[in-house]
Amino acid sequence: MRSNPPQMASQAQRTHLEEMADVRRFFETLNHADTFRYCLNLNRDRYPDAPGLAASTIVVCIDTEGWDASSNVVKELGINVFDSRDMARLTSPGPWGMHIMKNIYFYFARIQKHAHLRNKNASAGDPEKNRFGQMRFLDDREIIDCLKDTFEWPLGNVDDGVVRPVVLLGHALDNDVEKIEKYLGFDLMAKGNLVKQIDTQVIARNVGHWNHPNNQIGLTRLVNNLDFTYRDGHTASNDAAMTTICAIQLVLSNKYKGAGQPRSLQNVVDQTERDSQSHDWSHGSKLFCFRCGSRAHMVNRAPNGYCQARVRCTRCAIERPNSQWGHRSETCVMTMFETSNSSRPNPNRRRGRQPPASQTDVSAENSTIPTASTPIQTPPIGRGTQSTQPPAPTSSWAIIAARPAPDAMGPTRSSRGRLVVRPASLRPQQRDANNGKP
């Protein structure tokens, strides 16, 4: 015979889902700006019939940063969180929303397995220049636990599974939602408590700040328009903080903005930045070494200075013997190319030519380098998979391993004086990868 407690818990869950649906329907009647105002307790007196659960909403702002070479690699996650119940206790938002910002918590997560990857485009950010919140390195399990804690705040008893409604804030939010669900593997709707998504691009239109018929406003322009400084952008936590601060300025009454305030907006932002450095959190590690994988030090702050651990990539030992030292198989850039949607560099692509016969017809009898016909055990590629074959001999990197005639590819000399043949037409950033620099 089934006991009563599970039935009672199930009934509590059903009741809670019905209440959550009421909150969702309520927020659907509000535009993005008014939804954010409600969560900040700036307009609640206008909605006396709002569902009671709406006042317990958690607001989460997110931003992600990826890798230039692949759209499906996430390197960083910035999170800002505040509790609407904390905002209800404020007697005033303060100049420029200063009291509001004091109740926002900032967190900066770097995805540990991708933290060594660097972007090289003109707008690339530097995660070492993070300004908001403390930085942590998180592995796959820890990032899921962190996201669960962020989006699944318990309403009452932790064990009953009843959670509070969440409003998700971002700038061009759809991109970040896709990355979190598709590439970090976290289902934002798993608990059914994500009641609304709001975007600063839409908020700017709601309040009349931006009216261009075709283009959306960018975050840099929005910050500049609101007259504070956008520093060290394209780092996830900095961008998430800029997004949250912009959203506050867009919906805040003019009573709390302008030249008559006792402090400038920039002063308030700078104070918020300093305060955020005290926001400690338990997920992940403060330290992580890209070279040896230790969580006891950073690569450039090891006990003897720069980490000198002797590490070797078993993948490069097969494909690029001269580049096998100095990095681990887990951080090999070529493994990242394999597991992402990026293709390996093709030396013939730029000129639209067919590869010379010397590049595609290499006899195994004349080379001591393994070919595709030689069974080789390669290091793991991706998650839980293992390849037993080297790359096809027609790929540019198999060509390198087979060492074609120097006049076909362009010779160089290694630091040991040995002739090494590399594709002469590789772009500079691809040459870096070929030299084994993670």
N, C-alpha and C positions, 0 to 999 in steps of 0.2 A: 504494500500500500504506500502510495506517494505521500511524503510528509508535507505539512503545511508551509514551512518556511520557503521552499522553492517557489510555491504558488504565490505566496505573498510578494516575494522578490520579483517574480515575473509581472505581477500586477503593478508593482511600483515602477517597473521599467516601462510598461505600457502607458501608465499615467504620465510619466516623465516625457515620453516621446510625444504625447498629445500636447503637453505644455510647450515643448520645444517647437512643435509645429505652429502653435499660436504665436510664439515669438518670431518665427520665420515669416509668418503672414503679416505681422505688425511691421517688421522692418521692410518688407516689400512695398509698403505704402509710403515709405520715406525715400527721398533721394540720398545719394551718397553723403552729401554734406550734412543733411539733417540726421542721418544715422550716426555720423561721427559726433555731432553735437550732443545727441542723446547719450552716447556712451561717456562723453566728457561732463555730463550733467549741466549742459549749457542751455537746454531747452525742454527739460522734462516737465515743467509745469504746463506746457502746451499739450501734453498727452496724458491726461489723468486716467484714461481707460486702457493704458498700455498693460500688457500682461505683467504680472508681478515678477516673473522669471527674467524679464528683459533687463531689470535693474541689476542683475547679477552677471551681466555679460563680461566676458574677457575679450580684450582687444589685442590682437597679435599683428605686428607689422613684420614682414619678412623681405629679405632680399638675398638673391643668390649670385654668385660669381662662378663662371665656368672657365674652360680652357679654350684659347683661340683655335687650337688645332682640331677641336672636336666639340660639337654642340651637345653631346650627351655625357660630358664629364663635368661634375660639379666640384669645385675646389673649396668654396666658402659658403657659409650660411650666416646671415645676420638676423638677429631676432630682437625685437622690442616688444615688451609686454606691459599692459596695465590692467588693473581691476576697476571696473566701473563703480564698484562699491567704495573704493578709495576716493574716487572723484566726487562722490556724493557727500563726502565728509568735509570737502573744502568750502570755506565761506566765500572765497574769491579765487578766480584763476590766477590772479597776480599779474604784474606787468609782463606783457608778451607771453602770458601763460606760464610764468615761472613756477608757480605752485603745482601746476599740472605736470610739468616736466620732472619735478622732484619725485613724482610717484610713478615714473616710468622706469622699467628695468631693461638694461641693454646687455646683450650677450653676443659673442663672436665665436663661431665654431669653424674650424678648418678641418676639412675631410682628410683624415690622416693619410690614406693611401694615395691621395692626389695633391697633398700639400707641397710636394717638391716641384710641381709643374709651374712654370713661369709663363706669363703672357708677354708678348713682344710687340703688340700693336701700339699705336701712338697714344691710346687712352688707357693703357694697362695700369692697373693699380698695384700697390705694394702692400701686402697684408701685414708686413712688419710695421707699417705706419698707421695701424688701426688706432682710432681715437676714442671710440665709444665701447665701453665694456671690456671685460677681461677676455683674452684669447685662450681658447682651449683646442687641443687636437683630439678628434673623436674618431674611433673606428666604426665599422658598419653597425655593430650592435649598439654602441653608445649613441650614435646619431638617431637611431630609431627610439631609444629610451628618452633622449632629450626631446624629440618631437612629441612623443606621447605625453610627457610632463607639460609641454607647452600647450597642447591642444586639448588635453583631457583633465582639466581642473575639476576635482570632486566638488559636488554641491554640498554634500553633507558627509555621511559616513563613506570613507574611502572604499570599503569593501562592497558597498551595494552597487557600484558601477554607474551611479547617477552623476552625470557631469554637467558643467555649466555651459551656456551658449557661448559661441565664439564668433566674433566679427573679425574678418581677415582684411588687413590693410596693406597696400603696396603701391608701387609706381610701375605701370605697365605690368600689372599683377599676373596676367595669364601666363606669361613666360615663366615666372617663378613657381607658380602652382604646378605647371607641367613638369618642371625639373624635379620638384620635391616628390611628386607622385611617381614619375616615370623612372627617374635616375637615382633617387634616394630610397625609393621603395616604400614610401609612407602614404597610406590612404587617409586623406584629410577628412573624408566622410565616414570613416569606420564607425564612429560613435553617433553619427547623425546630428551632431551639435554645431556644425558650421552653418550658421543661420544667414550670413550675408558676407559677400566680398565687396570691398569698396576700394576705389582707386583714386589717387591724387590727381590724375589726369581728368577724371570725371568731376571730382570735387572742384577743381579749378574752373570747369565750365558751369557747374551749379551755382557758384558764387559770382560769376561774371568776370573772373580774372582772365580767362582765355576763351576766345570766341572764333578762332580760325576754323573755317568750314571743313578743311581737309586734314590738316596736320594736328597731331597731339603735342602738347608741350613737353619738352624734355626736363629731366630733373635739374640739370645745370642751369638752364634758363629760369626755371621756377625759383630756385634758390637765389639767383641773381636778382630776379624781379622783387623778391621779398626782402632784399637788402641785407643779407648776411653772407658770410664767406663759405664757399664750398671747398673744403680742404681734403686732399688725399682721397679723391673719389675713386669709384670703381673698386672699392674694397667693401665687402658685403655689409659689415656692421656700420661703417661710415655712411653708406648709401641708405641703409634702413633708418638710421637716425635722421638723416636729412629729409627722408620721406615723412617720418612722423612729425618732425618740427614744422615742415611746410604745411602738412595737413592741419596742424593746430593753428598756424597763422592764418590760413584761409578761412577757417570757421569762427575765429575769435572775434568778439565784438570790438568795434573801434574804440570803445571805452578803455580797453586795456592795451591799446597800441598807439603809436604816434610819438611825436616829439615831446609831449608832456609827461612821459613816463619817467620814473626816477632812475631807471636803468635802460641801457640800449639793448636791442635784440641781440646783437653780437655778444654783449656781456652775459646775457642770460644763456645763450648757446654755449659759450666758453665755460660757464659755471656748471652747466649740465654735463658737459664733456668731462670735467674734472670729477664731478660726483660719481659718474658712471664707472670710474676705475675701481670703486669700492664695492661694486656689485659682484660678489663672489658667487660661484656656483659649483656644483659637485660633479658634473659630467666631464669625462675626458681627462686629459693631462695638460698641465701648463707647459711641459717640455716635450719635445720630440726631435730626434736627430734623423734627418733625411738620409744620412750616409749609412749609419749602422742600425737604425731602427730602435734605438734605446729611448726610453722615456725618462732617462736620468739627466739628460743634457740636450742642448741645441747643437746643431752641427758647427756653428761658429763660436760656441761658448762651452766647449768641452773642458775637462780639467786641465789639459795642456794647451788650451787655445782651440784651434780648429781640430775637429775630430780626425784622428789618424788611424781609426780602425781599418784593418785589412779586410776589405770586402770584395767580392767577385760576383759578376753576373754570369750564370751558367748559360744563359741564352746567347750573350755576346761571345762567349768562349767558342761557340760554334759558328756564328754568323760574322762576328767582327772581333777576331782574337786580340787585336791591338787595343780594343776599347773595353775589354772585359773587367778591368780593375777599376776600383773607385766608386762603384755603385752596385746595388743589390738587384737581383732579378726582379723583385717586386716593384722596383722603381725605374726599371728600364723603359726608356722612351719608346722603344720599338714594341714592347709589350702593350704600352698604352695605345699605339697606333693599331695594333691587332684587335684590342678589345673595344675600341671606339669606332665611330663611323668615318674616321679619317683613313685615307689610303696611304700606303707608303709612297715616298717620293719616287717619281718616274723620271729618269734623266732625259728621256726622249720626248716627254710631253710638251715641253715648251716650244720645241721646233717642229712638232708635228711629223717627225720622221720615224721610219721603221728602225728598230735596233739592228746594228750590223751583225753579220753572221757570227763574228767572233764573240758576240755577247750571248747568243742563244744556242750555239752549237759547240759546247765545251765537252771534250772527251774526258771521262773519269779516269781513263788509263794514263793520261798525261798530267793528272793533278792529284795531289794528296789530300785536297780539300773534299769533304763528303759532298755527294750530290744527292738528288732526290731518290736515286735508286738504292742508296745506302741507308738502311734503317738506323735511325738515331733517336735516342730518348731526349727530347727537349724539355726545358723547364715548363711548369704549369703556365697556361695562358688563360687569363680570365679567372672566373670563380668556379672552382670545382671541376675544371676540365683540363685535359692534358693531351698535347699533340704528340704523335709518334713520327711525324714526318717534318723535315725542314721545309722552308719555303720553296715553291716551284722554281726551277732554274731560270724561268723567263722573267722573274721579278727582279727589280733593280738591285735588291739586296742579295739575292742569290748570285747575281752577276758579280757583285763585289767579292763574295766568298770564293767564286770560281776564278777570280783574277784573270780577266781577259788581257789581251795584248795592250801594252801601255798606250799605243797610238790610238786605240779605240776609245779610251775613257779619260786619258789625261793622267800622267803619273804624278805622285807626290812622294816625299820621303818621310818616314816616321822619325821619331826622336832617336831611335836606335840605328838609323841609317838604312833600314830595310825598305825596299820599294813597296809602296802600298798604292793600289789603284782605286780611285774613288770617282764617282760620276762628276765630271767637270762642270755640269750645268746646274748643280744643286744650288738652290737659293741659300743665302747666308744662314738663315735660321735652321735649314735642313742640314747644312754642314755641321752646325753645332750638335745636332742630334747624332750625326755620323761620327763625331769625335767622342761620343759617350758622355757628353755633359748633360746631366738630368735637368 
